[in-house]
Each structure stands twice: as structure tokens, then as C-alpha cells.
Amino acid sequence: MNAGTPSYRRFRFPPEIISHAAWLYYRFCLTFLDVEDLLAKRGVIVSCEAIRQ
């Protein structure tokens, strides 16, 4: 495994969802609640606490 590649083992959500949530949070300076709302509109039910972790 490459040192630059993040490991998503033992996470509840697939790497695509985690990457997209992180991208939304950092790219648009959103709050965790904003990211939760945007993902919910796409059909992904996740809590803001899960996004924080």
C-alpha cells in the first residue's frame, strides 16, 4: 500500500462517500450539518458526528 493512499478499513461507508464528504467540507467551507444535508439529498443517510470522525 502506498503511504499517500488513505486506508478506509473498518469504516461504515465506502471510500467514495468518505472522499466526497471530505471534499465538500474542505472545498466549500461547509459545516458538518451542511455536509449531512447535502448527502441526505443524494440518499446517503449519515450523521454529522460520523462526518466529523
N, CA, C, O and CB atoms as a CASP TS submission, in Angstrom:
PFRMAT TS
TARGET T0000
AUTHOR 0000-0000-0000
METHOD Language model
MODEL 1
PARENT N/A
ATOM      1  N   MET     1       0.846  -1.176   0.000  1.00  0.00           N
ATOM      2  CA  MET     1       0.000   0.000   0.000  1.00  0.00           C
ATOM      3  C   MET     1       0.888   1.234   0.000  1.00  0.00           C
ATOM      4  O   MET     1       1.900   1.284   0.699  1.00  0.00           O
ATOM      5  CB  MET     1      -0.961   0.000   1.217  1.00  0.00           C
ATOM      6  N   ASN     2       0.510   2.206  -0.771  1.00  0.00           N
ATOM      7  CA  ASN     2       1.256   3.458  -0.879  1.00  0.00           C
ATOM      8  C   ASN     2       1.041   4.294   0.383  1.00  0.00           C
ATOM      9  O   ASN     2      -0.053   4.300   0.948  1.00  0.00           O
ATOM     10  CB  ASN     2       0.823   4.252  -2.143  1.00  0.00           C
ATOM     11  N   ALA     3       2.067   4.986   0.815  1.00  0.00           N
ATOM     12  CA  ALA     3       1.956   5.803   2.031  1.00  0.00           C
ATOM     13  C   ALA     3       0.971   6.954   1.868  1.00  0.00           C
ATOM     14  O   ALA     3       0.409   7.419   2.859  1.00  0.00           O
ATOM     15  CB  ALA     3       3.319   6.354   2.416  1.00  0.00           C
ATOM     16  N   GLY     4       0.744   7.428   0.631  1.00  0.00           N
ATOM     17  CA  GLY     4      -0.168   8.539   0.386  1.00  0.00           C
ATOM     18  C   GLY     4      -1.617   8.127   0.246  1.00  0.00           C
ATOM     19  O   GLY     4      -2.501   8.984   0.245  1.00  0.00           O
ATOM     20  N   THR     5      -1.885   6.828   0.128  1.00  0.00           N
ATOM     21  CA  THR     5      -3.247   6.343  -0.047  1.00  0.00           C
ATOM     22  C   THR     5      -3.901   6.129   1.311  1.00  0.00           C
ATOM     23  O   THR     5      -3.382   5.374   2.132  1.00  0.00           O
ATOM     24  CB  THR     5      -3.261   5.038  -0.865  1.00  0.00           C
ATOM     25  N   PRO     6      -5.045   6.790   1.563  1.00  0.00           N
ATOM     26  CA  PRO     6      -5.705   6.600   2.861  1.00  0.00           C
ATOM     27  C   PRO     6      -6.315   5.205   2.968  1.00  0.00           C
ATOM     28  O   PRO     6      -6.778   4.645   1.974  1.00  0.00           O
ATOM     29  CB  PRO     6      -6.792   7.666   3.071  1.00  0.00           C
ATOM     30  N   SER     7      -6.314   4.661   4.150  1.00  0.00           N
ATOM     31  CA  SER     7      -6.911   3.351   4.403  1.00  0.00           C
ATOM     32  C   SER     7      -8.308   3.565   4.972  1.00  0.00           C
ATOM     33  O   SER     7      -8.480   4.305   5.941  1.00  0.00           O
ATOM     34  CB  SER     7      -6.028   2.499   5.380  1.00  0.00           C
ATOM     35  N   TYR     8      -9.301   2.924   4.375  1.00  0.00           N
ATOM     36  CA  TYR     8     -10.682   3.050   4.828  1.00  0.00           C
ATOM     37  C   TYR     8     -11.173   1.774   5.494  1.00  0.00           C
ATOM     38  O   TYR     8     -12.379   1.540   5.565  1.00  0.00           O
ATOM     39  CB  TYR     8     -11.586   3.404   3.661  1.00  0.00           C
ATOM     40  N   ARG     9     -10.264   0.951   5.981  1.00  0.00           N
ATOM     41  CA  ARG     9     -10.660  -0.274   6.655  1.00  0.00           C
ATOM     42  C   ARG     9     -11.425   0.060   7.928  1.00  0.00           C
ATOM     43  O   ARG     9     -11.121   1.028   8.625  1.00  0.00           O
ATOM     44  CB  ARG     9      -9.433  -1.144   6.973  1.00  0.00           C
ATOM     45  N   ARG    10     -12.427  -0.770   8.214  1.00  0.00           N
ATOM     46  CA  ARG    10     -13.256  -0.654   9.417  1.00  0.00           C
ATOM     47  C   ARG    10     -14.137   0.596   9.428  1.00  0.00           C
ATOM     48  O   ARG    10     -14.625   0.986  10.488  1.00  0.00           O
ATOM     49  CB  ARG    10     -12.375  -0.652  10.640  1.00  0.00           C
ATOM     50  N   PHE    11     -14.350   1.231   8.278  1.00  0.00           N
ATOM     51  CA  PHE    11     -15.272   2.360   8.204  1.00  0.00           C
ATOM     52  C   PHE    11     -16.613   1.858   7.705  1.00  0.00           C
ATOM     53  O   PHE    11     -16.679   0.878   6.962  1.00  0.00           O
ATOM     54  CB  PHE    11     -14.721   3.483   7.279  1.00  0.00           C
ATOM     55  N   ARG    12     -17.667   2.518   8.105  1.00  0.00           N
ATOM     56  CA  ARG    12     -19.026   2.099   7.765  1.00  0.00           C
ATOM     57  C   ARG    12     -19.371   2.396   6.307  1.00  0.00           C
ATOM     58  O   ARG    12     -20.097   1.628   5.677  1.00  0.00           O
ATOM     59  CB  ARG    12     -20.027   2.786   8.679  1.00  0.00           C
ATOM     60  N   PHE    13     -18.863   3.489   5.772  1.00  0.00           N
ATOM     61  CA  PHE    13     -19.224   3.934   4.437  1.00  0.00           C
ATOM     62  C   PHE    13     -18.112   3.633   3.441  1.00  0.00           C
ATOM     63  O   PHE    13     -16.944   3.548   3.820  1.00  0.00           O
ATOM     64  CB  PHE    13     -19.537   5.422   4.442  1.00  0.00           C
ATOM     65  N   PRO    14     -18.472   3.469   2.163  1.00  0.00           N
ATOM     66  CA  PRO    14     -17.446   3.205   1.150  1.00  0.00           C
ATOM     67  C   PRO    14     -16.521   4.407   0.960  1.00  0.00           C
ATOM     68  O   PRO    14     -16.895   5.534   1.284  1.00  0.00           O
ATOM     69  CB  PRO    14     -18.102   2.837  -0.185  1.00  0.00           C
ATOM     70  N   PRO    15     -15.333   4.174   0.442  1.00  0.00           N
ATOM     71  CA  PRO    15     -14.364   5.258   0.258  1.00  0.00           C
ATOM     72  C   PRO    15     -14.884   6.417  -0.590  1.00  0.00           C
ATOM     73  O   PRO    15     -14.495   7.563  -0.363  1.00  0.00           O
ATOM     74  CB  PRO    15     -13.120   4.713  -0.371  1.00  0.00           C
ATOM     75  N   GLU    16     -15.753   6.142  -1.560  1.00  0.00           N
ATOM     76  CA  GLU    16     -16.286   7.209  -2.408  1.00  0.00           C
ATOM     77  C   GLU    16     -17.112   8.205  -1.600  1.00  0.00           C
ATOM     78  O   GLU    16     -17.022   9.412  -1.826  1.00  0.00           O
ATOM     79  CB  GLU    16     -17.138   6.618  -3.530  1.00  0.00           C
ATOM     80  N   ILE    17     -17.910   7.710  -0.667  1.00  0.00           N
ATOM     81  CA  ILE    17     -18.746   8.578   0.168  1.00  0.00           C
ATOM     82  C   ILE    17     -17.872   9.393   1.108  1.00  0.00           C
ATOM     83  O   ILE    17     -18.088  10.593   1.279  1.00  0.00           O
ATOM     84  CB  ILE    17     -19.772   7.746   0.973  1.00  0.00           C
ATOM     85  N   ILE    18     -16.891   8.748   1.714  1.00  0.00           N
ATOM     86  CA  ILE    18     -15.991   9.448   2.635  1.00  0.00           C
ATOM     87  C   ILE    18     -15.226  10.543   1.901  1.00  0.00           C
ATOM     88  O   ILE    18     -15.104  11.664   2.395  1.00  0.00           O
ATOM     89  CB  ILE    18     -15.007   8.458   3.294  1.00  0.00           C
ATOM     90  N   SER    19     -14.713  10.214   0.725  1.00  0.00           N
ATOM     91  CA  SER    19     -13.965  11.196  -0.069  1.00  0.00           C
ATOM     92  C   SER    19     -14.842  12.371  -0.478  1.00  0.00           C
ATOM     93  O   SER    19     -14.410  13.523  -0.427  1.00  0.00           O
ATOM     94  CB  SER    19     -13.375  10.535  -1.313  1.00  0.00           C
ATOM     95  N   HIS    20     -16.074  12.079  -0.882  1.00  0.00           N
ATOM     96  CA  HIS    20     -16.972  13.143  -1.312  1.00  0.00           C
ATOM     97  C   HIS    20     -17.344  14.063  -0.151  1.00  0.00           C
ATOM     98  O   HIS    20     -17.404  15.281  -0.320  1.00  0.00           O
ATOM     99  CB  HIS    20     -18.233  12.549  -1.933  1.00  0.00           C
ATOM    100  N   ALA    21     -17.591  13.492   1.017  1.00  0.00           N
ATOM    101  CA  ALA    21     -17.918  14.299   2.198  1.00  0.00           C
ATOM    102  C   ALA    21     -16.742  15.186   2.586  1.00  0.00           C
ATOM    103  O   ALA    21     -16.929  16.361   2.905  1.00  0.00           O
ATOM    104  CB  ALA    21     -18.312  13.394   3.382  1.00  0.00           C
ATOM    105  N   ALA    22     -15.541  14.636   2.561  1.00  0.00           N
ATOM    106  CA  ALA    22     -14.355  15.438   2.887  1.00  0.00           C
ATOM    107  C   ALA    22     -14.138  16.537   1.856  1.00  0.00           C
ATOM    108  O   ALA    22     -13.772  17.659   2.207  1.00  0.00           O
ATOM    109  CB  ALA    22     -13.108  14.545   2.971  1.00  0.00           C
ATOM    110  N   TRP    23     -14.363  16.217   0.586  1.00  0.00           N
ATOM    111  CA  TRP    23     -14.206  17.213  -0.477  1.00  0.00           C
ATOM    112  C   TRP    23     -15.202  18.359  -0.294  1.00  0.00           C
ATOM    113  O   TRP    23     -14.827  19.526  -0.402  1.00  0.00           O
ATOM    114  CB  TRP    23     -14.394  16.560  -1.864  1.00  0.00           C
ATOM    115  N   LEU    24     -16.468  18.035  -0.018  1.00  0.00           N
ATOM    116  CA  LEU    24     -17.473  19.070   0.205  1.00  0.00           C
ATOM    117  C   LEU    24     -17.091  19.963   1.381  1.00  0.00           C
ATOM    118  O   LEU    24     -17.186  21.188   1.304  1.00  0.00           O
ATOM    119  CB  LEU    24     -18.844  18.438   0.449  1.00  0.00           C
ATOM    120  N   TYR    25     -16.656  19.328   2.476  1.00  0.00           N
ATOM    121  CA  TYR    25     -16.334  20.064   3.701  1.00  0.00           C
ATOM    122  C   TYR    25     -15.193  21.052   3.472  1.00  0.00           C
ATOM    123  O   TYR    25     -15.288  22.211   3.875  1.00  0.00           O
ATOM    124  CB  TYR    25     -15.965  19.091   4.825  1.00  0.00           C
ATOM    125  N   TYR    26     -14.130  20.609   2.838  1.00  0.00           N
ATOM    126  CA  TYR    26     -12.960  21.473   2.670  1.00  0.00           C
ATOM    127  C   TYR    26     -13.072  22.415   1.472  1.00  0.00           C
ATOM    128  O   TYR    26     -12.592  23.546   1.535  1.00  0.00           O
ATOM    129  CB  TYR    26     -11.723  20.628   2.525  1.00  0.00           C
ATOM    130  N   ARG    27     -13.694  21.969   0.389  1.00  0.00           N
ATOM    131  CA  ARG    27     -13.755  22.790  -0.837  1.00  0.00           C
ATOM    132  C   ARG    27     -14.668  23.998  -0.662  1.00  0.00           C
ATOM    133  O   ARG    27     -14.352  25.086  -1.142  1.00  0.00           O
ATOM    134  CB  ARG    27     -14.243  21.945  -2.021  1.00  0.00           C
ATOM    135  N   PHE    28     -15.789  23.819   0.017  1.00  0.00           N
ATOM    136  CA  PHE    28     -16.781  24.882   0.117  1.00  0.00           C
ATOM    137  C   PHE    28     -16.904  25.462   1.524  1.00  0.00           C
ATOM    138  O   PHE    28     -17.826  26.233   1.787  1.00  0.00           O
ATOM    139  CB  PHE    28     -18.117  24.367  -0.328  1.00  0.00           C
ATOM    140  N   CYS    29     -15.998  25.109   2.430  1.00  0.00           N
ATOM    141  CA  CYS    29     -16.008  25.624   3.814  1.00  0.00           C
ATOM    142  C   CYS    29     -17.384  25.444   4.468  1.00  0.00           C
ATOM    143  O   CYS    29     -17.944  26.386   5.028  1.00  0.00           O
ATOM    144  CB  CYS    29     -15.611  27.119   3.834  1.00  0.00           C
ATOM    145  N   LEU    30     -17.910  24.234   4.387  1.00  0.00           N
ATOM    146  CA  LEU    30     -19.221  23.930   4.951  1.00  0.00           C
ATOM    147  C   LEU    30     -19.088  23.413   6.377  1.00  0.00           C
ATOM    148  O   LEU    30     -18.010  22.998   6.803  1.00  0.00           O
ATOM    149  CB  LEU    30     -19.955  22.903   4.081  1.00  0.00           C
ATOM    150  N   THR    31     -20.183  23.444   7.098  1.00  0.00           N
ATOM    151  CA  THR    31     -20.222  22.830   8.422  1.00  0.00           C
ATOM    152  C   THR    31     -20.568  21.351   8.257  1.00  0.00           C
ATOM    153  O   THR    31     -20.977  20.915   7.180  1.00  0.00           O
ATOM    154  CB  THR    31     -21.256  23.552   9.354  1.00  0.00           C
ATOM    155  N   PHE    32     -20.400  20.590   9.331  1.00  0.00           N
ATOM    156  CA  PHE    32     -20.750  19.180   9.279  1.00  0.00           C
ATOM    157  C   PHE    32     -22.233  18.995   9.001  1.00  0.00           C
ATOM    158  O   PHE    32     -22.623  18.058   8.305  1.00  0.00           O
ATOM    159  CB  PHE    32     -20.371  18.490  10.582  1.00  0.00           C
ATOM    160  N   LEU    33     -23.063  19.883   9.541  1.00  0.00           N
ATOM    161  CA  LEU    33     -24.511  19.799   9.297  1.00  0.00           C
ATOM    162  C   LEU    33     -24.843  20.078   7.834  1.00  0.00           C
ATOM    163  O   LEU    33     -25.746  19.454   7.274  1.00  0.00           O
ATOM    164  CB  LEU    33     -25.266  20.788  10.201  1.00  0.00           C
ATOM    165  N   ASP    34     -24.122  21.007   7.211  1.00  0.00           N
ATOM    166  CA  ASP    34     -24.336  21.280   5.792  1.00  0.00           C
ATOM    167  C   ASP    34     -23.990  20.068   4.937  1.00  0.00           C
ATOM    168  O   ASP    34     -24.721  19.722   4.009  1.00  0.00           O
ATOM    169  CB  ASP    34     -23.506  22.484   5.352  1.00  0.00           C
ATOM    170  N   VAL    35     -22.876  19.429   5.256  1.00  0.00           N
ATOM    171  CA  VAL    35     -22.471  18.232   4.513  1.00  0.00           C
ATOM    172  C   VAL    35     -23.490  17.118   4.725  1.00  0.00           C
ATOM    173  O   VAL    35     -23.828  16.398   3.786  1.00  0.00           O
ATOM    174  CB  VAL    35     -21.059  17.762   4.950  1.00  0.00           C
ATOM    175  N   GLU    36     -23.978  16.975   5.950  1.00  0.00           N
ATOM    176  CA  GLU    36     -25.005  15.971   6.235  1.00  0.00           C
ATOM    177  C   GLU    36     -26.247  16.216   5.380  1.00  0.00           C
ATOM    178  O   GLU    36     -26.804  15.272   4.818  1.00  0.00           O
ATOM    179  CB  GLU    36     -25.377  15.987   7.733  1.00  0.00           C
ATOM    180  N   ASP    37     -26.685  17.464   5.274  1.00  0.00           N
ATOM    181  CA  ASP    37     -27.866  17.800   4.466  1.00  0.00           C
ATOM    182  C   ASP    37     -27.631  17.516   2.981  1.00  0.00           C
ATOM    183  O   ASP    37     -28.508  16.970   2.312  1.00  0.00           O
ATOM    184  CB  ASP    37     -28.239  19.276   4.660  1.00  0.00           C
ATOM    185  N   LEU    38     -26.469  17.878   2.467  1.00  0.00           N
ATOM    186  CA  LEU    38     -26.179  17.641   1.055  1.00  0.00           C
ATOM    187  C   LEU    38     -26.127  16.147   0.726  1.00  0.00           C
ATOM    188  O   LEU    38     -26.618  15.725  -0.321  1.00  0.00           O
ATOM    189  CB  LEU    38     -24.858  18.302   0.677  1.00  0.00           C
ATOM    190  N   LEU    39     -25.541  15.357   1.607  1.00  0.00           N
ATOM    191  CA  LEU    39     -25.503  13.916   1.378  1.00  0.00           C
ATOM    192  C   LEU    39     -26.890  13.304   1.507  1.00  0.00           C
ATOM    193  O   LEU    39     -27.218  12.367   0.780  1.00  0.00           O
ATOM    194  CB  LEU    39     -24.543  13.247   2.357  1.00  0.00           C
ATOM    195  N   ALA    40     -27.710  13.820   2.421  1.00  0.00           N
ATOM    196  CA  ALA    40     -29.076  13.307   2.575  1.00  0.00           C
ATOM    197  C   ALA    40     -29.894  13.546   1.311  1.00  0.00           C
ATOM    198  O   ALA    40     -30.724  12.715   0.943  1.00  0.00           O
ATOM    199  CB  ALA    40     -29.766  13.966   3.781  1.00  0.00           C
ATOM    200  N   LYS    41     -29.666  14.664   0.651  1.00  0.00           N
ATOM    201  CA  LYS    41     -30.370  14.936  -0.608  1.00  0.00           C
ATOM    202  C   LYS    41     -29.963  13.960  -1.698  1.00  0.00           C
ATOM    203  O   LYS    41     -30.703  13.758  -2.661  1.00  0.00           O
ATOM    204  CB  LYS    41     -30.102  16.362  -1.068  1.00  0.00           C
ATOM    205  N   ARG    42     -28.796  13.357  -1.554  1.00  0.00           N
ATOM    206  CA  ARG    42     -28.324  12.363  -2.521  1.00  0.00           C
ATOM    207  C   ARG    42     -28.652  10.939  -2.079  1.00  0.00           C
ATOM    208  O   ARG    42     -28.273   9.976  -2.745  1.00  0.00           O
ATOM    209  CB  ARG    42     -26.819  12.504  -2.728  1.00  0.00           C
ATOM    210  N   GLY    43     -29.359  10.805  -0.951  1.00  0.00           N
ATOM    211  CA  GLY    43     -29.799   9.499  -0.495  1.00  0.00           C
ATOM    212  C   GLY    43     -28.850   8.804   0.460  1.00  0.00           C
ATOM    213  O   GLY    43     -29.033   7.622   0.752  1.00  0.00           O
ATOM    214  N   VAL    44     -27.845   9.503   0.953  1.00  0.00           N
ATOM    215  CA  VAL    44     -26.898   8.920   1.906  1.00  0.00           C
ATOM    216  C   VAL    44     -27.254   9.438   3.293  1.00  0.00           C
ATOM    217  O   VAL    44     -27.112  10.627   3.575  1.00  0.00           O
ATOM    218  CB  VAL    44     -25.409   9.274   1.534  1.00  0.00           C
ATOM    219  N   ILE    45     -27.712   8.552   4.145  1.00  0.00           N
ATOM    220  CA  ILE    45     -28.101   8.934   5.496  1.00  0.00           C
ATOM    221  C   ILE    45     -26.879   8.768   6.404  1.00  0.00           C
ATOM    222  O   ILE    45     -26.419   7.656   6.662  1.00  0.00           O
ATOM    223  CB  ILE    45     -29.316   8.073   6.008  1.00  0.00           C
ATOM    224  N   VAL    46     -26.380   9.882   6.867  1.00  0.00           N
ATOM    225  CA  VAL    46     -25.187   9.900   7.707  1.00  0.00           C
ATOM    226  C   VAL    46     -25.351  11.017   8.733  1.00  0.00           C
ATOM    227  O   VAL    46     -25.948  12.052   8.436  1.00  0.00           O
ATOM    228  CB  VAL    46     -23.885  10.099   6.852  1.00  0.00           C
ATOM    229  N   SER    47     -24.827  10.812   9.927  1.00  0.00           N
ATOM    230  CA  SER    47     -24.928  11.858  10.948  1.00  0.00           C
ATOM    231  C   SER    47     -23.729  12.801  10.832  1.00  0.00           C
ATOM    232  O   SER    47     -22.692  12.443  10.274  1.00  0.00           O
ATOM    233  CB  SER    47     -25.003  11.236  12.377  1.00  0.00           C
ATOM    234  N   CYS    48     -23.889  13.989  11.360  1.00  0.00           N
ATOM    235  CA  CYS    48     -22.786  14.947  11.329  1.00  0.00           C
ATOM    236  C   CYS    48     -21.628  14.453  12.183  1.00  0.00           C
ATOM    237  O   CYS    48     -20.477  14.802  11.921  1.00  0.00           O
ATOM    238  CB  CYS    48     -23.253  16.327  11.814  1.00  0.00           C
ATOM    239  N   GLU    49     -21.916  13.643  13.205  1.00  0.00           N
ATOM    240  CA  GLU    49     -20.851  13.073  14.036  1.00  0.00           C
ATOM    241  C   GLU    49     -20.017  12.073  13.235  1.00  0.00           C
ATOM    242  O   GLU    49     -18.800  11.999  13.408  1.00  0.00           O
ATOM    243  CB  GLU    49     -21.448  12.389  15.285  1.00  0.00           C
ATOM    244  N   ALA    50     -20.664  11.309  12.365  1.00  0.00           N
ATOM    245  CA  ALA    50     -19.912  10.379  11.507  1.00  0.00           C
ATOM    246  C   ALA    50     -19.022  11.143  10.537  1.00  0.00           C
ATOM    247  O   ALA    50     -17.916  10.697  10.232  1.00  0.00           O
ATOM    248  CB  ALA    50     -20.872   9.457  10.727  1.00  0.00           C
ATOM    249  N   ILE    51     -19.480  12.266  10.056  1.00  0.00           N
ATOM    250  CA  ILE    51     -18.671  13.085   9.147  1.00  0.00           C
ATOM    251  C   ILE    51     -17.482  13.664   9.894  1.00  0.00           C
ATOM    252  O   ILE    51     -16.376  13.719   9.355  1.00  0.00           O
ATOM    253  CB  ILE    51     -19.519  14.220   8.521  1.00  0.00           C
ATOM    254  N   ARG    52     -17.695  14.090  11.112  1.00  0.00           N
ATOM    255  CA  ARG    52     -16.605  14.643  11.910  1.00  0.00           C
ATOM    256  C   ARG    52     -15.487  13.632  12.123  1.00  0.00           C
ATOM    257  O   ARG    52     -14.307  13.983  12.091  1.00  0.00           O
ATOM    258  CB  ARG    52     -17.128  15.118  13.251  1.00  0.00           C
ATOM    259  N   GLN    53     -15.859  12.394  12.337  1.00  0.00           N
ATOM    260  CA  GLN    53     -14.861  11.351  12.585  1.00  0.00           C
ATOM    261  C   GLN    53     -14.134  11.026  11.319  1.00  0.00           C
ATOM    262  O   GLN    53     -13.250  10.169  11.317  1.00  0.00           O
ATOM    263  CB  GLN    53     -15.504  10.094  13.159  1.00  0.00           C
TER
END
